[in-house]
Amino acid sequence: MAFTLPKPRTALMCGLLMCASLINYMDRQALANLSPDIVKDLQLTKQDYGRVEEAFGIAFAAGSLFFGFAADAVSVRWLYPAVLLAWSAVGVLTGFSQGLNDLLFYRMLLGFFEAGHWPCAMQTTRRVLAAEDRAFGNSVLQSGTSFGAILTPLVILAMHRFYPDNWRRPFIVLGAIGLFWVIGWLATVRASDVAPSEEETGSREGFWSSFFKLFLDARFWVLLAVVIAINTMWQFFRAWLPLFMVDGRGYSTKQQLGFNSAFYIATDVGCIGAGLATKWLHWKGWSVFGSRRLTFTGCALLCALSLLLPLLAKGPLLLMTWLVMGMGALGLFPCYYSFTQDLSVRHPAKVFGLLSCMAWIVTSKLQKPFGAWVDRLQQAGDPAAYDYGLAIAGVLPLIASIGLWIAWPRAATSDSTSDEPAASDDALAS
């Protein structure tokens, strides 16, 4: 079996998707990186900060559902740039927030429009990549989030040299970057590049019945457990790591920003490594699904090192543990994306949007209680106020991976060369 590389044009489109993820996370991570300054300037409690994260997540859930259906109905050549322009504009407006209510409103809008990135990106990679290449293509796509998270604290640090007490300017600068991507996308991608396949545009007979039959598929419910687990883990790591460093372990803001870049470098290594691992395992004879499942489980084991957090004091061992956890954390997502893309030929974006919506609702509702819990523990003088929740979040993907081993239908894993299910919802409806 040959180990092939993508064609140049396909690689270019994957690069654009990676850049979209980069911009998505730069706009999103601005708040987390600046949270110590924002909390202080706007006089917010940790519970207030949790409310802001909750508002973002609930809006993201709604956006996932809306754009999941939209990406199956509207050409992503036009939908994608429209969505990216919208969230970039909201990112700029966030820099003008005057209090908690403004921050809540802008983060809700950001969450809604940023959610559109993922169904559009999933639709694109599914249409331009073969099944055996999707995990690696998705790892390139996902790696953009790491690049964005790496660059964001560096940009903020550079701006701090000139505006040390101004947390607003980074939002404005970062939000303006999206315009350049839109120009690049429209100049590069043709409608034919992302046109639906014949299977997607075939007879409408049984179209909606095939969608509702997905709820009878055990794989759908396995993936729901998986995405709730990995999204909860990732959103807790992303949102609370800066405060864990500054507030929980006594690092300075400058040290925290520097380590954040290192952390996201580690996540990018893990993300690309997961994609390469699945491709290598398939090259060595594993089924496409089997290679993804094994890679997913290995990454989940790395995340479970979070159980050590309550035992680790400030120092190199703590930082190294976070770096290893980061490698596992982002390596989970390319595998998950590939699982969802193969669940349905007719409804890929809908499936992704629906699963994301459900996961974000669960995850978002946990942010505010966690913030309130941290407030209570800190008032009681507990030095490990952040540790327990982060420790639990890191174990969730390993628990969810059990479903991939015992509850995934055997028929869907029997083919060593293809991960298209033998009796999918679409086949049953045709």
KAURFEN-V683863 format. One record per pair of residues at least 24 apart in sequence whose C-alpha atoms are under 8 Angstrom apart, sorted by the first residue. I is the first residue (numbers start at 1). J is the second residue. D is the distance in Angstrom with one decimal. If there is no record, write none. Layout:
BEGIN
<<I | J | D> <I | J | D>>
END
This chain:
BEGIN
<<1 | 283 | 5.9> <1 | 284 | 7.9> <2 | 283 | 7.0> <3 | 279 | 7.9> <3 | 280 | 7.9> <3 | 283 | 6.4> <10 | 128 | 6.8> <10 | 129 | 7.8> <13 | 188 | 7.9> <13 | 189 | 7.3> <14 | 125 | 7.5> <14 | 137 | 6.7> <14 | 140 | 6.9> <14 | 141 | 6.5> <15 | 140 | 7.5> <15 | 141 | 7.5> <16 | 181 | 7.7> <16 | 184 | 7.9> <16 | 185 | 6.9> <17 | 121 | 6.5> <17 | 141 | 5.5> <17 | 144 | 7.8> <18 | 140 | 6.0> <18 | 141 | 4.3> <18 | 142 | 6.7> <18 | 143 | 6.5> <18 | 144 | 4.4> <18 | 145 | 7.7> <19 | 141 | 7.9> <19 | 144 | 5.8> <19 | 181 | 7.5> <20 | 84 | 7.8> <20 | 117 | 7.6> <20 | 144 | 7.2> <20 | 181 | 7.1> <21 | 117 | 7.6> <21 | 141 | 6.5> <21 | 142 | 6.6> <21 | 143 | 7.7> <21 | 144 | 4.7> <21 | 145 | 5.1> <21 | 148 | 7.3> <22 | 143 | 7.9> <22 | 144 | 4.2> <22 | 145 | 4.9> <22 | 146 | 7.1> <22 | 147 | 5.8> <22 | 148 | 4.1> <22 | 149 | 7.5> <23 | 144 | 8.0> <23 | 145 | 7.9> <23 | 148 | 6.2> <23 | 174 | 7.9> <23 | 177 | 7.3> <23 | 178 | 6.5> <24 | 84 | 8.0> <24 | 114 | 6.6> <24 | 117 | 7.7> <24 | 145 | 7.2> <24 | 148 | 7.5> <25 | 144 | 7.9> <25 | 145 | 5.3> <25 | 146 | 7.8> <25 | 148 | 5.2> <25 | 149 | 6.0> <26 | 145 | 7.9> <26 | 148 | 4.8> <26 | 149 | 6.0> <26 | 151 | 7.4> <26 | 152 | 5.5> <26 | 174 | 6.6> <27 | 88 | 7.2> <27 | 91 | 5.9> <27 | 171 | 7.1> <27 | 174 | 6.2> <27 | 175 | 6.1> <28 | 110 | 7.9> <29 | 149 | 6.3> <29 | 152 | 6.9> <29 | 238 | 7.9> <30 | 152 | 6.5> <30 | 153 | 7.8> <30 | 170 | 7.2> <30 | 171 | 6.5> <32 | 238 | 7.3> <32 | 239 | 5.5> <32 | 240 | 7.4> <32 | 242 | 6.7> <33 | 152 | 7.8> <33 | 153 | 6.4> <33 | 242 | 6.3> <33 | 257 | 6.8> <34 | 167 | 6.6> <35 | 242 | 7.6> <35 | 243 | 7.5> <36 | 242 | 7.7> <36 | 243 | 6.7> <36 | 246 | 7.8> <36 | 253 | 7.7> <37 | 167 | 6.9> <38 | 167 | 7.0> <42 | 98 | 7.6> <42 | 99 | 5.8> <42 | 100 | 7.1> <44 | 100 | 7.5> <45 | 375 | 7.6> <46 | 371 | 4.9> <46 | 372 | 6.4> <46 | 374 | 7.1> <46 | 375 | 6.2> <47 | 368 | 5.5> <47 | 369 | 7.2> <47 | 370 | 7.6> <47 | 371 | 4.4> <47 | 372 | 4.7> <47 | 375 | 7.1> <48 | 100 | 7.6> <48 | 368 | 7.4> <48 | 371 | 7.6> <49 | 368 | 7.5> <49 | 371 | 7.1> <50 | 367 | 4.9> <50 | 368 | 4.0> <50 | 369 | 7.4> <50 | 370 | 7.1> <50 | 371 | 5.1> <50 | 372 | 7.8> <51 | 104 | 7.7> <51 | 367 | 6.9> <51 | 368 | 5.0> <52 | 103 | 7.0> <52 | 104 | 5.3> <52 | 107 | 6.9> <53 | 107 | 7.9> <53 | 239 | 7.6> <53 | 364 | 6.8> <53 | 367 | 6.3> <53 | 368 | 7.6> <54 | 364 | 4.4> <54 | 365 | 6.0> <54 | 366 | 7.6> <54 | 367 | 5.6> <54 | 368 | 6.3> <55 | 104 | 6.3> <55 | 107 | 6.7> <55 | 108 | 5.4> <55 | 111 | 8.0> <55 | 364 | 7.3> <56 | 104 | 7.7> <56 | 107 | 5.1> <56 | 108 | 4.7> <56 | 109 | 7.7> <56 | 110 | 7.0> <56 | 111 | 4.7> <56 | 112 | 7.6> <56 | 364 | 7.7> <57 | 108 | 7.7> <57 | 111 | 6.4> <57 | 360 | 5.6> <57 | 361 | 6.7> <57 | 363 | 7.3> <57 | 364 | 4.8> <58 | 108 | 7.6> <58 | 111 | 7.7> <58 | 360 | 6.4> <58 | 361 | 5.6> <58 | 364 | 6.1> <58 | 365 | 7.9> <59 | 108 | 5.2> <59 | 109 | 7.0> <59 | 110 | 8.0> <59 | 111 | 5.1> <59 | 112 | 4.7> <60 | 108 | 7.6> <60 | 111 | 4.3> <60 | 112 | 4.6> <60 | 113 | 7.5> <60 | 114 | 7.1> <60 | 115 | 5.2> <60 | 357 | 7.2> <60 | 360 | 6.8> <61 | 112 | 7.4> <61 | 115 | 7.4> <61 | 356 | 6.4> <61 | 357 | 3.9> <61 | 358 | 6.8> <61 | 359 | 7.5> <61 | 360 | 5.1> <61 | 361 | 5.9> <62 | 112 | 6.4> <62 | 357 | 6.2> <63 | 111 | 7.2> <63 | 112 | 4.3> <63 | 113 | 6.3> <63 | 114 | 7.7> <63 | 115 | 5.1> <63 | 116 | 6.3> <63 | 357 | 7.7> <64 | 112 | 7.5> <64 | 115 | 5.0> <64 | 116 | 6.2> <64 | 118 | 7.9> <64 | 119 | 7.3> <64 | 352 | 7.9> <64 | 353 | 4.5> <64 | 354 | 6.8> <64 | 356 | 6.0> <64 | 357 | 5.4> <65 | 350 | 7.2> <65 | 353 | 4.7> <65 | 354 | 5.3> <65 | 356 | 7.5> <65 | 357 | 5.7> <66 | 353 | 7.5> <67 | 115 | 7.3> <67 | 116 | 5.2> <67 | 119 | 6.5> <67 | 120 | 7.8> <67 | 353 | 6.9> <68 | 116 | 7.4> <68 | 119 | 5.3> <68 | 120 | 7.9> <68 | 349 | 4.7> <68 | 350 | 4.4> <68 | 351 | 7.3> <68 | 352 | 6.6> <68 | 353 | 4.2> <68 | 354 | 7.0> <69 | 349 | 6.5> <69 | 350 | 5.0> <69 | 353 | 7.3> <71 | 119 | 6.2> <71 | 120 | 5.7> <71 | 123 | 7.1> <71 | 349 | 6.1> <71 | 350 | 7.8> <72 | 123 | 7.8> <72 | 347 | 6.8> <72 | 348 | 7.5> <72 | 349 | 5.8> <72 | 350 | 6.8> <75 | 191 | 7.5> <75 | 194 | 7.5> <75 | 195 | 7.4> <76 | 120 | 5.8> <76 | 123 | 7.8> <76 | 124 | 7.5> <76 | 194 | 7.1> <77 | 185 | 8.0> <77 | 186 | 7.4> <77 | 189 | 7.0> <77 | 190 | 7.2> <77 | 191 | 6.1> <77 | 194 | 7.1> <79 | 120 | 7.6> <80 | 116 | 7.4> <80 | 117 | 6.8> <80 | 120 | 6.0> <81 | 182 | 5.3> <81 | 185 | 7.4> <81 | 186 | 7.9> <83 | 113 | 5.8> <83 | 114 | 7.3> <83 | 116 | 6.1> <83 | 117 | 7.1> <84 | 113 | 7.4> <84 | 114 | 7.2> <84 | 117 | 7.2> <84 | 178 | 6.6> <84 | 182 | 7.5> <85 | 178 | 6.2> <85 | 179 | 6.6> <85 | 182 | 7.4> <86 | 113 | 6.4> <87 | 113 | 5.3> <87 | 114 | 5.8> <87 | 175 | 7.9> <88 | 175 | 4.6> <88 | 176 | 6.4> <88 | 177 | 7.6> <88 | 178 | 5.7> <88 | 179 | 8.0> <89 | 175 | 6.3> <89 | 176 | 7.3> <90 | 175 | 7.5> <91 | 171 | 5.9> <91 | 172 | 6.8> <91 | 174 | 7.5> <91 | 175 | 4.8> <92 | 171 | 5.4> <92 | 172 | 4.2> <92 | 173 | 7.3> <92 | 174 | 7.5> <92 | 175 | 4.9> <92 | 176 | 6.9> <93 | 171 | 7.8> <93 | 172 | 7.2> <94 | 168 | 7.8> <94 | 171 | 6.4> <94 | 172 | 7.8> <95 | 167 | 7.7> <95 | 168 | 4.3> <95 | 169 | 6.4> <95 | 170 | 7.6> <95 | 171 | 5.1> <95 | 172 | 5.9> <96 | 168 | 6.8> <119 | 349 | 5.1> <119 | 350 | 7.8> <119 | 352 | 6.5> <119 | 353 | 6.3> <120 | 349 | 7.5> <122 | 337 | 7.4> <122 | 341 | 7.2> <122 | 348 | 7.8> <122 | 349 | 6.8> <122 | 352 | 7.9> <123 | 194 | 8.0> <123 | 348 | 6.9> <123 | 349 | 6.1> <124 | 194 | 6.0> <126 | 341 | 6.6> <127 | 194 | 6.1> <127 | 195 | 7.5> <127 | 196 | 7.0> <127 | 197 | 7.4> <128 | 193 | 7.2> <128 | 194 | 7.0> <131 | 288 | 7.9> <131 | 342 | 8.0> <131 | 418 | 6.9> <131 | 419 | 6.8> <131 | 420 | 7.9> <132 | 279 | 7.1> <132 | 282 | 7.7> <132 | 288 | 6.2> <132 | 417 | 8.0> <132 | 418 | 7.2> <132 | 419 | 7.9> <133 | 279 | 7.1> <134 | 338 | 6.1> <135 | 275 | 5.3> <135 | 278 | 6.9> <135 | 279 | 7.6> <135 | 292 | 7.6> <135 | 334 | 5.3> <135 | 335 | 5.7> <135 | 337 | 7.5> <135 | 338 | 5.6> <136 | 272 | 7.3> <136 | 274 | 7.6> <136 | 275 | 3.9> <136 | 276 | 6.1> <136 | 278 | 7.4> <136 | 279 | 6.8> <136 | 334 | 7.2> <137 | 275 | 7.4> <138 | 275 | 7.4> <138 | 334 | 4.9> <138 | 335 | 7.9> <138 | 337 | 6.9> <138 | 338 | 7.3> <139 | 271 | 5.5> <139 | 272 | 5.3> <139 | 274 | 7.1> <139 | 275 | 5.2> <139 | 331 | 7.6> <139 | 333 | 7.6> <139 | 334 | 4.9> <140 | 271 | 7.7> <140 | 272 | 6.4> <140 | 275 | 7.9> <142 | 271 | 7.0> <142 | 330 | 7.7> <142 | 333 | 7.3> <142 | 334 | 6.8> <143 | 267 | 7.9> <143 | 268 | 5.2> <143 | 271 | 5.9> <143 | 272 | 6.6> <144 | 268 | 8.0> <146 | 264 | 5.0> <146 | 265 | 6.5> <146 | 267 | 6.1> <146 | 268 | 5.2> <147 | 264 | 7.1> <147 | 265 | 7.3> <147 | 268 | 7.1> <149 | 260 | 7.6> <149 | 261 | 6.7> <149 | 264 | 5.9> <150 | 260 | 6.9> <150 | 261 | 4.2> <150 | 262 | 7.1> <150 | 263 | 7.8> <150 | 264 | 5.3> <150 | 265 | 6.3> <151 | 261 | 6.9> <152 | 261 | 7.9> <153 | 257 | 5.2> <153 | 258 | 7.0> <153 | 260 | 6.9> <153 | 261 | 6.4> <154 | 257 | 7.3> <154 | 258 | 7.4> <154 | 261 | 7.2> <157 | 254 | 7.4> <157 | 257 | 7.3> <199 | 345 | 7.1> <199 | 346 | 7.1> <200 | 345 | 6.5> <200 | 346 | 5.0> <205 | 429 | 7.8> <205 | 430 | 7.4> <206 | 429 | 5.3> <206 | 430 | 6.8> <207 | 346 | 7.6> <207 | 429 | 7.4> <209 | 429 | 7.0> <210 | 425 | 5.3> <210 | 426 | 5.7> <210 | 428 | 7.4> <210 | 429 | 5.5> <211 | 346 | 8.0> <211 | 347 | 6.8> <211 | 425 | 7.4> <213 | 425 | 6.2> <214 | 425 | 6.2> <218 | 407 | 7.2> <218 | 408 | 6.8> <218 | 409 | 7.2> <219 | 343 | 7.7> <219 | 407 | 7.7> <219 | 408 | 5.8> <219 | 409 | 7.2> <220 | 343 | 7.6> <222 | 400 | 7.9> <222 | 403 | 5.7> <222 | 404 | 6.9> <222 | 407 | 7.1> <222 | 408 | 7.2> <223 | 336 | 7.6> <223 | 339 | 7.7> <223 | 340 | 7.4> <223 | 355 | 7.7> <224 | 355 | 5.8> <224 | 358 | 7.7> <224 | 359 | 7.2> <225 | 400 | 6.0> <226 | 336 | 7.7> <226 | 397 | 6.6> <226 | 400 | 5.1> <226 | 401 | 6.8> <227 | 336 | 7.4> <227 | 355 | 7.1> <227 | 356 | 7.2> <227 | 359 | 6.1> <228 | 358 | 7.6> <228 | 359 | 4.5> <228 | 360 | 7.4> <228 | 362 | 7.1> <228 | 363 | 7.0> <229 | 393 | 7.8> <229 | 396 | 5.0> <229 | 397 | 5.1> <229 | 400 | 6.4> <230 | 329 | 7.7> <230 | 332 | 7.3> <230 | 333 | 7.7> <230 | 396 | 7.0> <230 | 397 | 5.4> <231 | 359 | 6.7> <231 | 360 | 7.3> <231 | 363 | 6.9> <232 | 359 | 7.8> <232 | 362 | 7.9> <232 | 363 | 5.0> <232 | 393 | 6.4> <232 | 396 | 8.0> <233 | 329 | 7.7> <233 | 390 | 7.7> <233 | 393 | 4.6> <233 | 394 | 5.4> <233 | 395 | 8.0> <233 | 396 | 6.8> <233 | 397 | 7.4> <234 | 329 | 6.6> <234 | 330 | 7.8> <235 | 363 | 7.6> <236 | 367 | 7.8> <236 | 390 | 6.7> <236 | 393 | 7.1> <237 | 390 | 7.0> <244 | 386 | 6.1> <244 | 387 | 7.9> <248 | 383 | 6.7> <248 | 384 | 6.8> <248 | 385 | 7.0> <248 | 386 | 6.6> <249 | 313 | 7.5> <249 | 314 | 5.8> <250 | 314 | 7.8> <262 | 323 | 7.5> <263 | 322 | 7.0> <263 | 323 | 5.3> <263 | 326 | 6.3> <264 | 326 | 7.1> <266 | 323 | 5.6> <266 | 324 | 7.1> <266 | 326 | 5.8> <266 | 327 | 5.1> <267 | 323 | 7.5> <267 | 326 | 4.7> <267 | 327 | 4.3> <267 | 328 | 7.1> <267 | 329 | 6.7> <267 | 330 | 5.4> <267 | 331 | 7.3> <268 | 327 | 7.0> <268 | 330 | 7.1> <269 | 327 | 6.3> <270 | 326 | 7.4> <270 | 327 | 3.9> <270 | 328 | 5.8> <270 | 329 | 7.6> <270 | 330 | 6.3> <270 | 331 | 5.0> <271 | 327 | 6.9> <271 | 328 | 7.8> <271 | 330 | 5.2> <271 | 331 | 4.0> <271 | 332 | 7.5> <271 | 333 | 7.8> <271 | 334 | 7.2> <272 | 331 | 7.3> <273 | 331 | 7.2> <274 | 299 | 7.9> <274 | 331 | 5.1> <274 | 332 | 7.6> <274 | 334 | 7.4> <274 | 335 | 7.8> <275 | 331 | 7.6> <275 | 334 | 6.7> <275 | 335 | 7.7> <285 | 416 | 7.0> <286 | 416 | 6.1> <287 | 413 | 7.1> <287 | 414 | 7.5> <287 | 415 | 6.2> <287 | 416 | 3.8> <287 | 417 | 5.8> <287 | 418 | 7.0> <287 | 419 | 7.4> <288 | 416 | 6.5> <288 | 417 | 6.5> <288 | 418 | 6.1> <288 | 419 | 5.6> <289 | 339 | 7.8> <289 | 413 | 6.0> <289 | 419 | 5.8> <290 | 413 | 6.9> <292 | 335 | 5.5> <293 | 335 | 7.4> <293 | 404 | 6.7> <293 | 405 | 7.8> <295 | 332 | 7.8> <295 | 335 | 7.6> <296 | 331 | 7.2> <296 | 332 | 5.3> <296 | 335 | 6.3> <296 | 336 | 8.0> <296 | 401 | 7.4> <297 | 398 | 6.6> <297 | 401 | 6.1> <298 | 328 | 7.6> <299 | 327 | 7.4> <299 | 328 | 4.1> <299 | 329 | 6.6> <299 | 331 | 6.0> <299 | 332 | 6.0> <300 | 328 | 6.1> <300 | 329 | 7.2> <300 | 332 | 7.1> <300 | 395 | 7.5> <300 | 397 | 5.3> <300 | 398 | 4.8> <300 | 401 | 7.6> <301 | 328 | 7.5> <301 | 398 | 6.2> <302 | 327 | 7.5> <302 | 328 | 5.1> <302 | 329 | 7.7> <303 | 328 | 5.4> <303 | 329 | 5.8> <303 | 394 | 5.1> <303 | 395 | 6.5> <303 | 397 | 7.6> <303 | 398 | 7.9> <304 | 391 | 7.7> <304 | 394 | 5.0> <304 | 395 | 4.5> <304 | 396 | 7.9> <304 | 398 | 7.0> <305 | 391 | 8.0> <305 | 394 | 7.2> <305 | 395 | 7.9> <306 | 390 | 6.7> <306 | 391 | 4.5> <306 | 392 | 7.4> <306 | 393 | 7.9> <306 | 394 | 5.3> <306 | 395 | 7.1> <307 | 391 | 4.7> <307 | 392 | 7.1> <307 | 394 | 7.4> <307 | 395 | 7.5> <308 | 391 | 7.3> <309 | 387 | 5.8> <309 | 388 | 7.8> <309 | 390 | 7.9> <309 | 391 | 6.4> <310 | 384 | 6.3> <310 | 387 | 5.3> <310 | 388 | 6.7> <310 | 391 | 7.6> <342 | 419 | 7.0> <342 | 420 | 6.0> <342 | 421 | 7.5> <343 | 420 | 7.9> <343 | 421 | 7.6> <343 | 424 | 7.2> <344 | 424 | 6.9> <344 | 425 | 6.6> <344 | 426 | 6.6> <345 | 426 | 6.6> <346 | 426 | 6.7>>
END
